[in-house]
Structure formats: structure tokens, C-alpha cells
């Protein structure tokens, strides 16, 4: 008999004996004890056979229960993920306010305290050990001020509380040095060699070392990257927004962006240059003025993004990690277009492990992509736009991150009326 069954049988026997003992104690006549004669006892002797039938019945019931547990266990195992699928995710909640939100609002958004949240699930599945099918499910809701491009929160995802397929692509190792990508919902930068190590505290404009020329848009895409052990890297990829619509992929009316990157990366530093050829591209406004974002919406443009970063050997010192970026963009056909060229720059500093393990202090500033040249020689309206953020990130435990931040900017869209200042607290729960 298995140890587990023996323990249950013993417990059953004890549960039967206890009531009998209690009953005997309650009915005992103390006054009759003096006349008690051993030979006159009429009660039956209790021995091991007394409970045989009942114990056998209890045991039969126990065995049926154990068989039922085994059946449920098999059903549960049949419904779990395969051994090659992993799941992780996070829940993010944020709250804050933006002074000047009504000046930059495209929807008449008032100045007020507003909240937001996102919930993300990441599924990774390998089929042969050298490949990966990535699926990201994501949903969220947030106040309108977090959707304005110049104050766009890094975690903003407004799906009206629906959990949707946000990303899905398949990647595989062609060789030890070449990785290929293809998918119906992917962005260019997921196929890059990492261009920046600055992690934004609140603003999406600070992503990728200045999120202007890189842009951001999820749709059908494919590409590859080549990375050697010596540090040299090369990547090329394209995202097209008409491949799953009537416009057709890579046609004259397609909206697409083709990026080609060359990079060199070591343990302490990185340098890269990325060429972007865009056609009718409309998704480069996270870090751009109104005129800068409008460039290329109805024509082809050529952009260059230069990136570099450096980090010290040891964290926890006064020496920060440094990330820098410079972008330039020009219209391929000037005729019929007012703005012909624009540029942007970025500087990000990060101090890690300053007060406790895994904390970080972040400070960054950027000039949004601003028009620097007009095709007709007229005066440039974009006058020194500037955006900044500062934050502190710390972890109460391994799974929770708290990130208070302040941010602001001047002339962020076009003129002196576009000044903002904001505060935000972001909470991240990872699992």
C-alpha cells in the first residue's frame, strides 16, 4: 500500500475510534464502579476485525477519489502549453498631469489629472531550437493627454480595454550569424541591431535614441540582421502598410519604410548608421514638430539616423551611461512641397545602482525633428523646439518597478504657445 493511502487509512480509523471513546466516557457510571465485576461484563471485545468492513468501504472510496484526481491531472496536462512555449507579461498603470496640454491638443483636451494602463502577454514558441514564433497580446485605456505625440507616454496603448494581437512574427537563425524575420505585425526597429541603451522614463519621444527618423508603425514586414562575434553588424528590413489591404505591397500607392543599418558593437560602446527610404510614410510624429511630421506624407523621403552609446565598466558611480543620436531627413522631390529638410538630436544619461540594486536615474533631452530648410527659401517656422525628461526608477522587489518622472518642453510643435510641463508616476508589475 502506498504511503499516501496508508496515512489516509490511519486517519479514517482514528476518526472512527474517537466518537466511540467519547461516547464511552459520557455514559460511564462512576457509582457502579464499586459493584463492577470483571466476569460479569457483557460488552463485546473490540479487536482489529471490528472495523474491517467499514475500513474496506472507506478504502474503496479513497481509491476511487485517487483515480479521479489522476484523471483530472491528465486533463490539466493536456491543456497546458507545450514544453517549447513560454509566457511572460506585465501590467502597467500610470497617472499624471500635463500643464499646457490644451495648447498642444488635437482634440481640445483639457488640462487635468489623467490615468492610463496596459496589460501585455508575451508568448514565445520554438519549433526546432533555432527559431521563435513571437506573439504579443496587449490591451489598454488611457487619458487623451497621453496620446498627444509630444507627451505620448511610453506605455500608451488605447484599445478601449480590448486584448488584441499587437505583434506577431517568426524569426529563425539562417546561420549562426544571420537571423531572418517575417510577420504580419512587426516594426522596423525590432529587426535592428540595438541602437540605444537609454530606457525612457515617461516619453516615447526618447525611445531609440530619439524617436524621429526611425518612426514607429506596426504592419507587415520582413528583414534580416547579420552580427559577427567581432562586433560588426548589418541589418536590412522593410515594413509595408498596404500588403494586407487593397493598395498592395510595394506598389506606387503603398506606405512603406525600408531601413538599412550598419553597426559596430562592443561590451562598452556602440556606433551605427541607418538609412531610411520612406514612401508616403505617416508615422514619424512621436518626436517631431507639426511641419517635421508632415514631411513625406505624400512623397518619398530619405533619412539618416546616427546612433552611439557608451557605458562604464562599473555601475553605481558618478559616471553615467551615455546615449546620443542625430537624425536628418529630406524630401526626394522638392517640387510641390514646402519643407525640404529637417533634423533632430538626442542625448540620454543613465546612472544605475545608485541607491539600491537595479535602480536607475534617467535624464534625457531632444530636439524634435524640426524643419531646417524650406524649398522656396521662405522663413523656417520651427524655432528651437526642445523636449526633456528626468526620472528615478526603483524596485520594491524583483517583479515591481515604480517610476516617478517629470518632463517638459518648449515650442514642441510650432511656436511659443506650445510649452508643456508634466509629472507622472508609472507602476510596472512583471510576471
Secondary structure by P-SEA (a helix, b strand, c coil): ccaaaaaaaaaaaaaaaaaaaaaaaaacccccccccccccccccccccccaaaaaaaaaaaaaaaaaaaaaaaaaaaaacccccbbbbbcccccccccccccccccccccccccccbbbbbbbbbbccccbbbbbbbbcccccccccccccccccccccccccccccccccccccccbbbbbcccccccccccccccccccccccccccccccccccccccccccccccccccccccccccccccccccccccccbbbbbbbbccccccccbbbbbbbccccccccccccccccccccbbbbbbbbbbbcccccccccbbbbbbbbbbbbbccccccccccccccbbbbbbcccccccccccccccccccccccccccccccccccccccbbbbbccccbbbbbbccccccccccccccccccbbbbbbcc
